[in-house]
């Protein structure tokens, strides 16, 4: 439920700050047909806040209801989550405290991963710079 509500929170945040895309799309469609008067009210700050807030509440309520249905009321989903919880209870989870010692195998593997990432980052950066230089030389004759 927490994961689904996190997605819902992101969707609500995205709607609240980016709903104007829909307004601009509708305005573009109607203005081309000389019906722009139909969308002028959406530019009023009070109406904009009302649309953003109402959409946020509707989206949050819908996401909560859908999450609740699929987690608690839909039998196959609920059984899957119960079985997953049972399987996770059988797992032997490693302790986090020995990982922080420098003499453990995990710590050594961490150094290897960080080193490989740094080397690959420098490699990709170098290739990018070379290709950028070649593109400038080919398309702009070395200028710019």
Secondary structure as GFF3:
##gff-version 3
##sequence-region A 1 144
A	DSSP	alpha_helix	2	18	.	.	.	ID=ss1
A	DSSP	alpha_helix	20	32	.	.	.	ID=ss2
A	DSSP	three_ten_helix	36	38	.	.	.	ID=ss3
A	DSSP	three_ten_helix	40	43	.	.	.	ID=ss4
A	DSSP	alpha_helix	45	68	.	.	.	ID=ss5
A	DSSP	pi_helix	69	73	.	.	.	ID=ss6
A	DSSP	alpha_helix	75	90	.	.	.	ID=ss7
A	DSSP	three_ten_helix	97	100	.	.	.	ID=ss8
A	DSSP	alpha_helix	105	140	.	.	.	ID=ss9
###
